Amino acid sequence: MRFGMGELIIILAIILLLFGASRLPAIARALGDAIKEFKKGTKETGDDSDKHAG
């Protein structure tokens, strides 16, 4: 499911209203860290399955 520019602006406006402008940088940082850890975990899982397959 892909979002267009209009949908993203609406979602960001709702987030801004819910959390306030002062908390947005911390939320964005936490979200970025979570995505980075998720990608790292999926990469490690893929590496482990390659070792066991061979």
N, CA, C and O atoms as a GROMACS GRO file, in nm:
protein
  216
    1MET      N    1   0.085  -0.118   0.000
    1MET     CA    2   0.000   0.000   0.000
    1MET      C    3   0.089   0.123   0.000
    1MET      O    4   0.171   0.142   0.090
    2ARG      N    5   0.072   0.205  -0.099
    2ARG     CA    6   0.155   0.324  -0.111
    2ARG      C    7   0.072   0.447  -0.080
    2ARG      O    8  -0.046   0.455  -0.113
    3PHE      N    9   0.136   0.544  -0.016
    3PHE     CA   10   0.069   0.668   0.019
    3PHE      C   11   0.114   0.777  -0.076
    3PHE      O   12   0.232   0.784  -0.112
    4GLY      N   13   0.021   0.862  -0.115
    4GLY     CA   14   0.054   0.978  -0.196
    4GLY      C   15   0.096   1.093  -0.106
    4GLY      O   16   0.095   1.082   0.016
    5MET      N   17   0.133   1.204  -0.168
    5MET     CA   18   0.178   1.320  -0.092
    5MET      C   19   0.066   1.375  -0.004
    5MET      O   20   0.092   1.415   0.110
    6GLY      N   21  -0.055   1.378  -0.054
    6GLY     CA   22  -0.167   1.429   0.026
    6GLY      C   23  -0.191   1.348   0.151
    6GLY      O   24  -0.214   1.403   0.258
    7GLU      N   25  -0.186   1.216   0.138
    7GLU     CA   26  -0.207   1.130   0.254
    7GLU      C   27  -0.096   1.148   0.357
    7GLU      O   28  -0.123   1.150   0.477
    8LEU      N   29   0.028   1.160   0.310
    8LEU     CA   30   0.140   1.179   0.403
    8LEU      C   31   0.127   1.310   0.480
    8LEU      O   32   0.156   1.315   0.599
    9ILE      N   33   0.084   1.415   0.412
    9ILE     CA   34   0.066   1.544   0.479
    9ILE      C   35  -0.042   1.534   0.585
    9ILE      O   36  -0.027   1.589   0.695
   10ILE      N   37  -0.151   1.466   0.555
   10ILE     CA   38  -0.259   1.450   0.653
   10ILE      C   39  -0.212   1.368   0.773
   10ILE      O   40  -0.241   1.404   0.887
   11ILE      N   41  -0.138   1.260   0.748
   11ILE     CA   42  -0.086   1.178   0.857
   11ILE      C   43   0.010   1.258   0.944
   11ILE      O   44   0.003   1.250   1.067
   12LEU      N   45   0.099   1.335   0.882
   12LEU     CA   46   0.193   1.417   0.959
   12LEU      C   47   0.121   1.524   1.040
   12LEU      O   48   0.161   1.553   1.153
   13ALA      N   49   0.016   1.582   0.985
   13ALA     CA   50  -0.062   1.682   1.058
   13ALA      C   51  -0.129   1.620   1.180
   13ALA      O   52  -0.132   1.681   1.287
   14ILE      N   53  -0.182   1.500   1.165
   14ILE     CA   54  -0.246   1.431   1.278
   14ILE      C   55  -0.144   1.399   1.386
   14ILE      O   56  -0.170   1.417   1.505
   15ILE      N   57  -0.027   1.352   1.344
   15ILE     CA   58   0.080   1.322   1.441
   15ILE      C   59   0.122   1.448   1.514
   15ILE      O   60   0.144   1.446   1.635
   16LEU      N   61   0.134   1.558   1.440
   16LEU     CA   62   0.171   1.686   1.501
   16LEU      C   63   0.067   1.729   1.605
   16LEU      O   64   0.103   1.778   1.712
   17LEU      N   65  -0.060   1.711   1.573
   17LEU     CA   66  -0.165   1.747   1.668
   17LEU      C   67  -0.165   1.657   1.791
   17LEU      O   68  -0.189   1.704   1.902
   18LEU      N   69  -0.137   1.529   1.773
   18LEU     CA   70  -0.140   1.436   1.885
   18LEU      C   71  -0.022   1.454   1.980
   18LEU      O   72  -0.039   1.454   2.102
   19PHE      N   73   0.097   1.470   1.925
   19PHE     CA   74   0.217   1.470   2.008
   19PHE      C   75   0.277   1.607   2.032
   19PHE      O   76   0.353   1.625   2.127
   20GLY      N   77   0.246   1.704   1.949
   20GLY     CA   78   0.303   1.837   1.964
   20GLY      C   79   0.439   1.846   1.897
   20GLY      O   80   0.508   1.746   1.879
   21ALA      N   81   0.476   1.967   1.860
   21ALA     CA   82   0.599   1.989   1.785
   21ALA      C   83   0.724   1.959   1.866
   21ALA      O   84   0.827   1.921   1.810
   22SER      N   85   0.718   1.976   1.997
   22SER     CA   86   0.838   1.958   2.079
   22SER      C   87   0.880   1.812   2.089
   22SER      O   88   0.998   1.783   2.110
   23ARG      N   89   0.785   1.718   2.076
   23ARG     CA   90   0.818   1.577   2.090
   23ARG      C   91   0.847   1.508   1.958
   23ARG      O   92   0.895   1.395   1.957
   24LEU      N   93   0.820   1.574   1.845
   24LEU     CA   94   0.839   1.511   1.715
   24LEU      C   95   0.982   1.465   1.688
   24LEU      O   96   1.000   1.354   1.638
   25PRO      N   97   1.085   1.545   1.718
   25PRO     CA   98   1.222   1.495   1.692
   25PRO      C   99   1.255   1.367   1.769
   25PRO      O  100   1.319   1.277   1.714
   26ALA      N  101   1.211   1.358   1.893
   26ALA     CA  102   1.238   1.237   1.972
   26ALA      C  103   1.162   1.118   1.915
   26ALA      O  104   1.216   1.007   1.910
   27ILE      N  105   1.039   1.139   1.872
   27ILE     CA  106   0.960   1.031   1.813
   27ILE      C  107   1.022   0.985   1.682
   27ILE      O  108   1.032   0.865   1.657
   28ALA      N  109   1.065   1.080   1.600
   28ALA     CA  110   1.127   1.045   1.472
   28ALA      C  111   1.257   0.969   1.494
   28ALA      O  112   1.287   0.874   1.422
   29ARG      N  113   1.335   1.011   1.592
   29ARG     CA  114   1.461   0.943   1.623
   29ARG      C  115   1.435   0.800   1.670
   29ARG      O  116   1.503   0.707   1.628
   30ALA      N  117   1.337   0.783   1.757
   30ALA     CA  118   1.304   0.649   1.807
   30ALA      C  119   1.253   0.560   1.694
   30ALA      O  120   1.286   0.442   1.688
   31LEU      N  121   1.173   0.616   1.605
   31LEU     CA  122   1.122   0.540   1.491
   31LEU      C  123   1.237   0.499   1.399
   31LEU      O  124   1.241   0.386   1.351
   32GLY      N  125   1.329   0.591   1.373
   32GLY     CA  126   1.445   0.559   1.290
   32GLY      C  127   1.531   0.451   1.352
   32GLY      O  128   1.578   0.361   1.281
   33ASP      N  129   1.553   0.458   1.482
   33ASP     CA  130   1.631   0.354   1.551
   33ASP      C  131   1.562   0.219   1.544
   33ASP      O  132   1.626   0.116   1.524
   34ALA      N  133   1.430   0.219   1.559
   34ALA     CA  134   1.355   0.094   1.552
   34ALA      C  135   1.364   0.031   1.413
   34ALA      O  136   1.380  -0.090   1.400
   35ILE      N  137   1.353   0.114   1.310
   35ILE     CA  138   1.363   0.063   1.173
   35ILE      C  139   1.503   0.009   1.147
   35ILE      O  140   1.518  -0.095   1.083
   36LYS      N  141   1.605   0.079   1.197
   36LYS     CA  142   1.743   0.034   1.179
   36LYS      C  143   1.766  -0.100   1.247
   36LYS      O  144   1.828  -0.189   1.190
   37GLU      N  145   1.715  -0.116   1.369
   37GLU     CA  146   1.730  -0.243   1.441
   37GLU      C  147   1.654  -0.355   1.372
   37GLU      O  148   1.701  -0.469   1.367
   38PHE      N  149   1.536  -0.324   1.318
   38PHE     CA  150   1.458  -0.424   1.247
   38PHE      C  151   1.534  -0.473   1.123
   38PHE      O  152   1.541  -0.593   1.098
   39LYS      N  153   1.589  -0.379   1.047
   39LYS     CA  154   1.664  -0.417   0.927
   39LYS      C  155   1.789  -0.497   0.964
   39LYS      O  156   1.824  -0.593   0.896
   40LYS      N  157   1.854  -0.457   1.072
   40LYS     CA  158   1.973  -0.529   1.119
   40LYS      C  159   1.935  -0.672   1.159
   40LYS      O  160   2.007  -0.767   1.127
   41GLY      N  161   1.823  -0.687   1.228
   41GLY     CA  162   1.777  -0.819   1.270
   41GLY      C  163   1.740  -0.907   1.153
   41GLY      O  164   1.771  -1.026   1.153
   42THR      N  165   1.674  -0.851   1.053
   42THR     CA  166   1.636  -0.931   0.937
   42THR      C  167   1.759  -0.970   0.856
   42THR      O  168   1.763  -1.079   0.799
   43LYS      N  169   1.858  -0.883   0.851
   43LYS     CA  170   1.981  -0.916   0.779
   43LYS      C  171   2.055  -1.028   0.851
   43LYS      O  172   2.105  -1.121   0.787
   44GLU      N  173   2.063  -1.020   0.984
   44GLU     CA  174   2.131  -1.124   1.061
   44GLU      C  175   2.058  -1.257   1.048
   44GLU      O  176   2.122  -1.362   1.041
   45THR      N  177   1.927  -1.254   1.047
   45THR     CA  178   1.849  -1.376   1.031
   45THR      C  179   1.875  -1.438   0.895
   45THR      O  180   1.888  -1.560   0.883
   46GLY      N  181   1.884  -1.356   0.792
   46GLY     CA  182   1.914  -1.405   0.658
   46GLY      C  183   2.054  -1.464   0.652
   46GLY      O  184   2.075  -1.565   0.585
   47ASP      N  185   2.150  -1.402   0.720
   47ASP     CA  186   2.287  -1.454   0.722
   47ASP      C  187   2.292  -1.588   0.793
   47ASP      O  188   2.364  -1.679   0.750
   48ASP      N  189   2.218  -1.602   0.902
   48ASP     CA  190   2.216  -1.728   0.976
   48ASP      C  191   2.157  -1.841   0.894
   48ASP      O  192   2.209  -1.953   0.897
   49SER      N  193   2.052  -1.814   0.820
   49SER     CA  194   1.990  -1.919   0.740
   49SER      C  195   2.080  -1.960   0.625
   49SER      O  196   2.076  -2.076   0.582
   50ASP      N  197   2.163  -1.868   0.574
   50ASP     CA  198   2.258  -1.904   0.469
   50ASP      C  199   2.365  -1.998   0.523
   50ASP      O  200   2.408  -2.090   0.453
   51LYS      N  201   2.408  -1.977   0.647
   51LYS     CA  202   2.509  -2.063   0.707
   51LYS      C  203   2.456  -2.204   0.728
   51LYS      O  204   2.528  -2.302   0.708
   52HIS      N  205   2.330  -2.214   0.769
   52HIS     CA  206   2.272  -2.345   0.796
   52HIS      C  207   2.235  -2.419   0.668
   52HIS      O  208   2.227  -2.542   0.669
   53ALA      N  209   2.212  -2.347   0.560
   53ALA     CA  210   2.172  -2.410   0.435
   53ALA      C  211   2.291  -2.479   0.367
   53ALA      O  212   2.273  -2.578   0.296
   54GLY      N  213   2.410  -2.428   0.390
   54GLY     CA  214   2.527  -2.479   0.318
   54GLY      C  215   2.591  -2.588   0.388
   54GLY      O  216   2.691  -2.642   0.340
   0.00000   0.00000   0.00000
